[in-house]
């Protein structure tokens, strides 16, 4: 499990573990770019916890002060699809399925 409150992770690591941590914790502890925020933090594809489902643009601005609200809103409007979401979900599923099989042995 990631130590979000103690370590800053790169985008790839955060993506690989997106289903195993709360998005709000990522938002509060990591330095994120607009694309990551739109594709993951604000996307209902990854919001597994009730707290994550309530993340607002204001929360993003509060915890990511380097993000400009107008730029974020523009990015939200321009987003067509999350091209790598299927890959992230598939790798997560395969990794957890393998762990489960190993634990059963």
ChimeraX attribute file (.defattr): number of C-alpha atoms within 10 A of each C-alpha:
attribute: neighborCount
match mode: 1-to-1
recipient: residues
	/A:1	6
	/A:2	14
	/A:3	10
	/A:4	17
	/A:5	11
	/A:6	9
	/A:7	10
	/A:8	15
	/A:9	17
	/A:10	11
	/A:11	13
	/A:12	10
	/A:13	11
	/A:14	21
	/A:15	18
	/A:16	15
	/A:17	16
	/A:18	20
	/A:19	18
	/A:20	13
	/A:21	16
	/A:22	19
	/A:23	24
	/A:24	20
	/A:25	13
	/A:26	21
	/A:27	21
	/A:28	16
	/A:29	18
	/A:30	19
	/A:31	16
	/A:32	21
	/A:33	13
	/A:34	20
	/A:35	14
	/A:36	14
	/A:37	21
	/A:38	19
	/A:39	20
	/A:40	19
	/A:41	25
	/A:42	21
	/A:43	16
	/A:44	11
	/A:45	13
	/A:46	19
	/A:47	20
	/A:48	15
	/A:49	13
	/A:50	9
	/A:51	12
	/A:52	19
	/A:53	16
	/A:54	12
	/A:55	17
	/A:56	12
	/A:57	14
	/A:58	10
	/A:59	14
	/A:60	24
	/A:61	15
	/A:62	13
	/A:63	17
	/A:64	19
	/A:65	11
	/A:66	13
	/A:67	17
	/A:68	12
	/A:69	15
	/A:70	9
	/A:71	11
	/A:72	19
	/A:73	13
	/A:74	10
	/A:75	16
	/A:76	17
	/A:77	10
	/A:78	9
	/A:79	11
	/A:80	8
	/A:81	8
	/A:82	14
	/A:83	9
	/A:84	11
	/A:85	15
	/A:86	10
	/A:87	13
	/A:88	16
	/A:89	18
	/A:90	12
	/A:91	14
	/A:92	18
	/A:93	13
	/A:94	11
	/A:95	12
	/A:96	12
	/A:97	12
	/A:98	12
	/A:99	11
	/A:100	11
	/A:101	9
	/A:102	9
	/A:103	8
	/A:104	7
	/A:105	5
